[in-house]
Amino acid sequence: MDLSSFRSTVKVGDYTVWLFKAGVKPSRTVGLGCVANVNGVAYGKQARWNTDGSVTIIGGVGSSDIVQCFQRIIPVPDGVEFRNPLRID
């Protein structure tokens, strides 16, 4: 999945930032680890990939934070299956 960088306009806690409508979805929530840095601040952001396909930033972001994402490869956790919700009959 491609997580695009963005600038926050409000301060929020855990927040679903990316809402993927198509593609595979995990059978249970998957921790993605550190997926981004906040520009000008010495800390990164972790995220979760949810069963509806959305991705949530953990710990939130502040107003005017620039969140710079980077590529990351993670192993598939035990017990997680991926499904494509579209059926072609």
VMD Tcl script that builds the backbone (N, CA, C; Angstrom):
set m [mol new atoms 267]
animate dup $m
set s [atomselect $m all]
$s set {name element resname resid chain x y z} {
  {N N MET 1 A 0.839 -1.162 0.000}
  {CA C MET 1 A 0.000 0.000 0.000}
  {C C MET 1 A 0.883 1.223 0.000}
  {N N ASP 2 A 0.409 2.286 -0.607}
  {CA C ASP 2 A 1.158 3.535 -0.687}
  {C C ASP 2 A 0.530 4.542 0.262}
  {N N LEU 3 A 1.274 4.964 1.270}
  {CA C LEU 3 A 0.788 5.953 2.223}
  {C C LEU 3 A 1.351 7.309 1.839}
  {N N SER 4 A 0.496 8.217 1.441}
  {CA C SER 4 A 0.921 9.542 0.999}
  {C C SER 4 A 1.207 10.447 2.181}
  {N N SER 5 A 2.209 11.301 2.030}
  {CA C SER 5 A 2.518 12.295 3.055}
  {C C SER 5 A 1.422 13.347 3.075}
  {N N PHE 6 A 1.283 14.043 4.212}
  {CA C PHE 6 A 0.222 15.045 4.322}
  {C C PHE 6 A 0.556 16.071 5.394}
  {N N ARG 7 A -0.177 17.186 5.379}
  {CA C ARG 7 A -0.078 18.204 6.428}
  {C C ARG 7 A -1.398 18.185 7.190}
  {N N SER 8 A -1.309 18.054 8.492}
  {CA C SER 8 A -2.502 18.080 9.340}
  {C C SER 8 A -2.968 19.525 9.525}
  {N N THR 9 A -4.279 19.713 9.576}
  {CA C THR 9 A -4.816 21.057 9.809}
  {C C THR 9 A -5.458 21.187 11.185}
  {N N VAL 10 A -5.568 20.061 11.891}
  {CA C VAL 10 A -6.153 20.068 13.235}
  {C C VAL 10 A -5.369 19.127 14.141}
  {N N LYS 11 A -5.512 19.285 15.437}
  {CA C LYS 11 A -4.891 18.377 16.404}
  {C C LYS 11 A -5.901 17.275 16.713}
  {N N VAL 12 A -5.492 16.023 16.542}
  {CA C VAL 12 A -6.372 14.881 16.795}
  {C C VAL 12 A -5.586 13.767 17.460}
  {N N GLY 13 A -6.305 12.868 18.125}
  {CA C GLY 13 A -5.699 11.673 18.704}
  {C C GLY 13 A -5.577 10.614 17.622}
  {N N ASP 14 A -5.690 9.321 17.983}
  {CA C ASP 14 A -5.655 8.261 16.975}
  {C C ASP 14 A -6.626 8.650 15.871}
  {N N TYR 15 A -6.163 8.620 14.636}
  {CA C TYR 15 A -6.978 9.155 13.558}
  {C C TYR 15 A -6.819 8.317 12.300}
  {N N THR 16 A -7.950 7.950 11.707}
  {CA C THR 16 A -7.932 7.212 10.454}
  {C C THR 16 A -7.642 8.205 9.330}
  {N N VAL 17 A -6.456 8.090 8.758}
  {CA C VAL 17 A -5.998 9.057 7.766}
  {C C VAL 17 A -6.242 8.567 6.345}
  {N N TRP 18 A -5.950 7.305 6.093}
  {CA C TRP 18 A -6.076 6.779 4.740}
  {C C TRP 18 A -7.258 5.820 4.695}
  {N N LEU 19 A -8.184 6.052 3.760}
  {CA C LEU 19 A -9.380 5.227 3.614}
  {C C LEU 19 A -9.351 4.558 2.245}
  {N N PHE 20 A -8.847 3.353 2.194}
  {CA C PHE 20 A -8.757 2.633 0.930}
  {C C PHE 20 A -10.079 1.920 0.658}
  {N N LYS 21 A -10.734 2.268 -0.457}
  {CA C LYS 21 A -12.030 1.675 -0.789}
  {C C LYS 21 A -11.873 0.377 -1.569}
  {N N ALA 22 A -10.749 0.208 -2.257}
  {CA C ALA 22 A -10.542 -0.986 -3.067}
  {C C ALA 22 A -9.265 -1.683 -2.618}
  {N N GLY 23 A -9.120 -2.929 -3.027}
  {CA C GLY 23 A -7.903 -3.676 -2.711}
  {C C GLY 23 A -8.114 -4.661 -1.576}
  {N N VAL 24 A -7.057 -5.367 -1.249}
  {CA C VAL 24 A -7.149 -6.388 -0.211}
  {C C VAL 24 A -7.256 -5.739 1.162}
  {N N LYS 25 A -7.857 -6.492 2.079}
  {CA C LYS 25 A -8.036 -6.040 3.456}
  {C C LYS 25 A -7.610 -7.171 4.388}
  {N N PRO 26 A -6.978 -6.845 5.520}
  {CA C PRO 26 A -6.551 -7.906 6.442}
  {C C PRO 26 A -7.748 -8.464 7.216}
  {N N SER 27 A -7.649 -9.734 7.616}
  {CA C SER 27 A -8.725 -10.372 8.374}
  {C C SER 27 A -8.791 -9.878 9.816}
  {N N ARG 28 A -7.694 -9.284 10.301}
  {CA C ARG 28 A -7.697 -8.635 11.613}
  {C C ARG 28 A -6.715 -7.456 11.568}
  {N N THR 29 A -6.813 -6.566 12.523}
  {CA C THR 29 A -5.979 -5.370 12.536}
  {C C THR 29 A -4.494 -5.733 12.607}
  {N N VAL 30 A -3.686 -5.060 11.780}
  {CA C VAL 30 A -2.256 -5.335 11.691}
  {C C VAL 30 A -1.484 -4.086 12.099}
  {N N GLY 31 A -0.581 -4.221 13.059}
  {CA C GLY 31 A 0.306 -3.118 13.426}
  {C C GLY 31 A 1.362 -2.949 12.353}
  {N N LEU 32 A 1.513 -1.739 11.832}
  {CA C LEU 32 A 2.476 -1.483 10.766}
  {C C LEU 32 A 3.814 -0.963 11.276}
  {N N GLY 33 A 3.895 -0.701 12.585}
  {CA C GLY 33 A 5.125 -0.144 13.125}
  {C C GLY 33 A 5.271 1.315 12.731}
  {N N CYS 34 A 6.500 1.789 12.700}
  {CA C CYS 34 A 6.765 3.190 12.370}
  {C C CYS 34 A 6.666 3.373 10.858}
  {N N VAL 35 A 5.747 4.233 10.410}
  {CA C VAL 35 A 5.512 4.427 8.983}
  {C C VAL 35 A 5.822 5.841 8.505}
  {N N ALA 36 A 6.088 6.776 9.440}
  {CA C ALA 36 A 6.298 8.165 9.029}
  {C C ALA 36 A 7.081 8.942 10.082}
  {N N ASN 37 A 7.658 10.035 9.628}
  {CA C ASN 37 A 8.295 11.008 10.515}
  {C C ASN 37 A 7.483 12.284 10.479}
  {N N VAL 38 A 7.502 13.025 11.571}
  {CA C VAL 38 A 6.879 14.339 11.589}
  {C C VAL 38 A 7.980 15.353 11.330}
  {N N ASN 39 A 7.827 16.145 10.274}
  {CA C ASN 39 A 8.840 17.107 9.855}
  {C C ASN 39 A 9.186 18.086 10.969}
  {N N GLY 40 A 10.489 18.236 11.253}
  {CA C GLY 40 A 10.953 19.199 12.239}
  {C C GLY 40 A 10.878 18.719 13.675}
  {N N VAL 41 A 10.409 17.500 13.883}
  {CA C VAL 41 A 10.265 16.958 15.231}
  {C C VAL 41 A 11.004 15.615 15.275}
  {N N ALA 42 A 11.620 15.313 16.375}
  {CA C ALA 42 A 12.423 14.093 16.476}
  {C C ALA 42 A 11.602 12.884 16.927}
  {N N TYR 43 A 10.491 12.626 16.265}
  {CA C TYR 43 A 9.756 11.404 16.563}
  {C C TYR 43 A 9.027 10.908 15.330}
  {N N GLY 44 A 8.738 9.614 15.309}
  {CA C GLY 44 A 8.027 9.000 14.199}
  {C C GLY 44 A 6.605 8.675 14.589}
  {N N LYS 45 A 5.848 8.214 13.614}
  {CA C LYS 45 A 4.450 7.844 13.828}
  {C C LYS 45 A 4.244 6.382 13.469}
  {N N GLN 46 A 3.537 5.676 14.348}
  {CA C GLN 46 A 3.161 4.304 14.071}
  {C C GLN 46 A 1.734 4.286 13.541}
  {N N ALA 47 A 1.378 3.151 12.923}
  {CA C ALA 47 A 0.041 3.058 12.329}
  {C C ALA 47 A -0.504 1.638 12.439}
  {N N ARG 48 A -1.824 1.524 12.241}
  {CA C ARG 48 A -2.528 0.234 12.193}
  {C C ARG 48 A -3.262 0.123 10.863}
  {N N TRP 49 A -3.256 -1.076 10.285}
  {CA C TRP 49 A -4.038 -1.360 9.087}
  {C C TRP 49 A -5.288 -2.083 9.579}
  {N N ASN 50 A -6.440 -1.467 9.419}
  {CA C ASN 50 A -7.706 -1.976 9.952}
  {C C ASN 50 A -8.399 -2.933 8.993}
  {N N THR 51 A -9.321 -3.721 9.512}
  {CA C THR 51 A -10.012 -4.732 8.706}
  {C C THR 51 A -10.893 -4.143 7.613}
  {N N ASP 52 A -11.237 -2.862 7.708}
  {CA C ASP 52 A -12.015 -2.219 6.631}
  {C C ASP 52 A -11.103 -1.639 5.550}
  {N N GLY 53 A -9.790 -1.854 5.677}
  {CA C GLY 53 A -8.827 -1.372 4.699}
  {C C GLY 53 A -8.237 -0.017 5.034}
  {N N SER 54 A -8.772 0.665 6.036}
  {CA C SER 54 A -8.260 1.983 6.410}
  {C C SER 54 A -6.976 1.851 7.220}
  {N N VAL 55 A -6.223 2.944 7.310}
  {CA C VAL 55 A -4.996 2.983 8.092}
  {C C VAL 55 A -5.112 4.118 9.102}
  {N N THR 56 A -4.842 3.813 10.373}
  {CA C THR 56 A -4.965 4.772 11.467}
  {C C THR 56 A -3.595 5.146 12.012}
  {N N ILE 57 A -3.359 6.455 12.131}
  {CA C ILE 57 A -2.144 6.953 12.795}
  {C C ILE 57 A -2.356 6.813 14.296}
  {N N ILE 58 A -1.412 6.194 14.997}
  {CA C ILE 58 A -1.513 6.001 16.440}
  {C C ILE 58 A -0.857 7.186 17.146}
  {N N GLY 59 A -1.541 7.729 18.127}
  {CA C GLY 59 A -0.997 8.844 18.891}
  {C C GLY 59 A -1.348 10.195 18.313}
  {N N GLY 60 A -2.003 10.190 17.178}
  {CA C GLY 60 A -2.496 11.428 16.600}
  {C C GLY 60 A -1.426 12.325 16.017}
  {N N VAL 61 A -1.887 13.473 15.560}
  {CA C VAL 61 A -1.018 14.488 14.976}
  {C C VAL 61 A -1.451 15.857 15.482}
  {N N GLY 62 A -0.535 16.805 15.444}
  {CA C GLY 62 A -0.828 18.166 15.866}
  {C C GLY 62 A -1.194 19.046 14.685}
  {N N SER 63 A -1.767 20.182 14.973}
  {CA C SER 63 A -2.110 21.147 13.940}
  {C C SER 63 A -0.834 21.597 13.230}
  {N N SER 64 A -0.855 21.600 11.936}
  {CA C SER 64 A 0.262 22.005 11.061}
  {C C SER 64 A 1.403 20.992 11.004}
  {N N ASP 65 A 1.270 19.800 11.612}
  {CA C ASP 65 A 2.297 18.766 11.472}
  {C C ASP 65 A 2.376 18.335 10.010}
  {N N ILE 66 A 3.585 18.182 9.512}
  {CA C ILE 66 A 3.791 17.610 8.186}
  {C C ILE 66 A 4.260 16.183 8.407}
  {N N VAL 67 A 3.440 15.232 8.008}
  {CA C VAL 67 A 3.725 13.818 8.217}
  {C C VAL 67 A 4.320 13.262 6.920}
  {N N GLN 68 A 5.586 12.854 6.990}
  {CA C GLN 68 A 6.303 12.365 5.829}
  {C C GLN 68 A 6.427 10.846 5.915}
  {N N CYS 69 A 5.721 10.165 5.050}
  {CA C CYS 69 A 5.685 8.705 5.068}
  {C C CYS 69 A 6.874 8.122 4.323}
  {N N PHE 70 A 7.217 6.901 4.703}
  {CA C PHE 70 A 8.279 6.193 4.009}
  {C C PHE 70 A 7.858 4.758 3.780}
  {N N GLN 71 A 8.478 4.128 2.792}
  {CA C GLN 71 A 8.147 2.754 2.463}
  {C C GLN 71 A 8.637 1.815 3.539}
  {N N ARG 72 A 7.895 0.754 3.700}
  {CA C ARG 72 A 8.247 -0.232 4.706}
  {C C ARG 72 A 7.667 -1.579 4.293}
  {N N ILE 73 A 8.424 -2.620 4.460}
  {CA C ILE 73 A 7.944 -3.970 4.184}
  {C C ILE 73 A 7.796 -4.678 5.516}
  {N N ILE 74 A 6.606 -5.251 5.741}
  {CA C ILE 74 A 6.375 -5.977 6.993}
  {C C ILE 74 A 5.992 -7.415 6.678}
  {N N PRO 75 A 6.340 -8.345 7.547}
  {CA C PRO 75 A 5.899 -9.724 7.350}
  {C C PRO 75 A 4.414 -9.846 7.694}
  {N N VAL 76 A 3.749 -10.806 7.107}
  {CA C VAL 76 A 2.344 -11.060 7.436}
  {C C VAL 76 A 2.306 -11.736 8.803}
  {N N PRO 77 A 1.606 -11.119 9.771}
  {CA C PRO 77 A 1.535 -11.718 11.109}
  {C C PRO 77 A 0.812 -13.066 11.091}
  {N N ASP 78 A 1.180 -13.961 12.008}
  {CA C ASP 78 A 0.506 -15.252 12.130}
  {C C ASP 78 A -0.990 -15.055 12.302}
  {N N GLY 79 A -1.755 -15.863 11.603}
  {CA C GLY 79 A -3.211 -15.839 11.748}
  {C C GLY 79 A -3.923 -14.773 10.932}
  {N N VAL 80 A -3.187 -13.955 10.201}
  {CA C VAL 80 A -3.822 -12.912 9.383}
  {C C VAL 80 A -3.922 -13.391 7.948}
  {N N GLU 81 A -5.106 -13.244 7.392}
  {CA C GLU 81 A -5.330 -13.559 5.986}
  {C C GLU 81 A -5.774 -12.282 5.293}
  {N N PHE 82 A -5.503 -12.203 3.997}
  {CA C PHE 82 A -5.916 -11.033 3.235}
  {C C PHE 82 A -6.989 -11.451 2.256}
  {N N ARG 83 A -8.021 -10.615 2.140}
  {CA C ARG 83 A -9.119 -10.931 1.259}
  {C C ARG 83 A -9.423 -9.736 0.380}
  {N N ASN 84 A -9.889 -10.033 -0.807}
  {CA C ASN 84 A -10.338 -8.983 -1.708}
  {C C ASN 84 A -11.866 -9.005 -1.664}
  {N N PRO 85 A -12.483 -7.930 -1.193}
  {CA C PRO 85 A -13.932 -7.927 -0.996}
  {C C PRO 85 A -14.741 -7.936 -2.289}
  {N N LEU 86 A -14.108 -7.708 -3.432}
  {CA C LEU 86 A -14.840 -7.698 -4.700}
  {C C LEU 86 A -14.972 -9.110 -5.228}
  {N N ARG 87 A -16.178 -9.463 -5.646}
  {CA C ARG 87 A -16.408 -10.787 -6.219}
  {C C ARG 87 A -16.773 -10.612 -7.683}
  {N N ILE 88 A -16.178 -11.376 -8.520}
  {CA C ILE 88 A -16.511 -11.356 -9.944}
  {C C ILE 88 A -17.149 -12.691 -10.253}
  {N N ASP 89 A -18.420 -12.642 -10.607}
  {CA C ASP 89 A -19.168 -13.888 -10.935}
  {C C ASP 89 A -19.259 -14.111 -12.413}
}
mol reanalyze $m
mol bondsrecalc $m
mol representation Tube
mol addrep $m
